[in-house]
Amino acid sequence: MPLILFNKPFQVMCQFSAHSSRATLADYLTIPNIYPAGRLDADSEGLLLLTDDGKLQHEISHPKRKQPKTYIAQVEGLPDERALERLSGPLDLSDFVTQPCEAKQILTPEWLWERTPPIRERAQVPTSWLAITLSEGKNRQVRRMTAAVGLPTLRLVRIAIGPFSLETHPLLPGEWCEVSPSRLR
C-alpha cells in the first residue's frame, strides 16, 4: 500500500481521467490503482497525497480525521493584526462559517520554486505571504477567506498535510516520492 507525496504543478487537474485542455495526474504518475486523498483545484499547487488503500485515503481526507493542512498564500496587500485575527476565525463566508485556524504573516519562503507562469505584478500594490493551517478544507476555502478580509490570493501552495511537508520532502512541481503511511497514525 504505497503512500505517494506529489507536488502538483499549477494548472494540473487533480484527476487521472483525460481533460480537454489541461494536464492531469496521469501525465505525471504512472503507478497503477492510486487515487488522490483530497484535492487541489487547478489554480493551486503543492502537496497532494495519493494511495491505493481506500481506508488510508479515508483517514487522510475525511473531515472528522482532522489532518491539518498548511497552505502558504501570496496575497495582494499587507495584512494588519485585525485581518490576521479574522482569518484565524471563525470567519463567516456566507454559506458556511470556518472553524478556527492558525493564520500568520511569513517571509517569502526561500525554498519555494518559481511559478510558471508567474503571478501578475502591479507596481503600486504590494504583496505578502501568509501561512494558514486548517483542519477542514472546503472548496476554495483559503482563497475565499483571504478575499473576505481584503487580501485576494494571487498564489496558493499547499505545503503540508499532517506530518508530511514539502519543506522536509523537497519536491519540485511534478516530482513525487513514496513514504511510509505509518506516520499518519
N, C-alpha and C positions, 0 to 999 in steps of 0.2 A: 504494500500500500504506500505508494510514493506521496510525499507532500512536496509540491513544487512551488518555489518562490519565483515569481516572474515580474520583471519590471515592464509594465505595459506602456508602450510609447503613446504619445499624443496622437489622437485621431484613429487609433486602432479600436475596432469594435470588440466588445467583451463577449464574443461568441465564436464557435467553431464553424458554424454554417457560413456559406459564402454571403457576401454583401455586394450589392450592385456597384458601389463606388469607393469602398474603403477596405483596407486590410483588416483581417480578423486574427484571432489567436492561432488559427490553423496556419497562418503564414510564418509563425514563429515556433510553434510547438508541434512536434510530430509524435509525441508519446500517446499511445492508444488509450482510450477509455478514461481520460481525465476530464474533469469539469471544474469550472471556477466555483470557489466557495465565496460568494459575494460578487459584486460587480463594480465596475468603474465606468462612468459614461465616456463617450469618445473624446470629449474635451478635457478629461482628466488623465493624468499619467501616474505611474508609480506602482506600488506593490500590490500584487494580486496573488492569492494562494489558490492552487489547483490540486485536486486529488482524485483518485479513483474509488475512494471509500465514502459511501453515502453517509455513514454515521459520523465520520470525521467532518465531512462537508457541512452537515447539520450543526455540529458542535462549533464550528468556526463562524458560520453565517447566521445562526438563529439569534434573534434579539435577546432572548432570555439567557443566552450564554454569556452575553456582555463581554466579548473580546474587545478590548479597547482598540480603537483605530486612530492613528495620529496622521494628520494632514498638515502640510505647510501650504500656505496660500499667499501668493503675491497679490496685494490689493492696491487699488488706486486710492491714494490718500494716506494720511498718517493717523493712526488710532490714538485717541485720548483715553484716559482712565475710564470714563463713562462708557465708551464703545466696548472696551475690553470687559467691563462688568456686565454689560448687556449680552455680549457674546457668550459669556460664561453661564448665562441663563438662570432660570428658564426664560426662553425667548419666544414670544408669540409670533408665529409665521402665518397667522390667519386660519389655515386649515389644520394646524397642529401646534402644540407648544413643545419646544425642545426640552430634553432633560438637561440638568446642569452638566457642564463640561469644563474642561480646562482650556483657557484661551490666553495667549500671551504674545507680545511682540518679540521677534527674534531678529538677529542679524541675517543677512543673506548667507545661506549655507555654502561654505567654501567647496564642499564635495559635490554640490548639485551640478548636473550636466546642463549644457545649453539646450534650449528647446528649439526644435525645427518645425515650423517657422517660429521666429522669436515673437514675443508679445509686442503689442503696439506700444509705442512710447510717445508721450506728449510732454514737450519741454516744460510746460507750465504746471504740470500735475505730478507731484512726487509719488513714488510707490514705496511700499514697505512690505515686510513679511510677517505673517502670523503663524503660530503653531497652535493647532486646535486638536484636542484629543476627545473623542466621543465614545460613548458606549452604545450608541444607536447609529443608524445610518439610513435615513430616508432619502428618496430620490433628490439629488442636487441640494442636499441639506446645507453643506458648508457654503456653497455659493449663495443660497437664499439667506443664510444667517449673516454673512458679511454684507450683502446688499441691504438687509434690514437695518443695519447700523451705519449705513452711508459709506461703506468701503467695498465697492464692487470688486469681485475676484477677477484678476487677469490671468492667473496661472494657478492650477491646483494639482498638488502632488501628494499622493498617499505614501507616507514613508514608513509606517509600521502597522502591523496587525498583531495584537497580543505580544508575545515575546520576540517576534520576527521583525527586523528592521533593515531598511536599505543602508543605514549607517553602519551596521555590523555585518551585513551581507552586501557589500557594494556591487551592484549590478547596473550596467548601463542599459538604456532603453533597448528592449528586445532580448536581453540576456536572461537566463534562468539558472537555477541550481536546485538540487534535491536536498532536503533536510529531514531530520527525524521529527515526526509528529509528536513524540513523547513530551516535548517542551510545552505543548498546549495543555497538558493535563496537570 
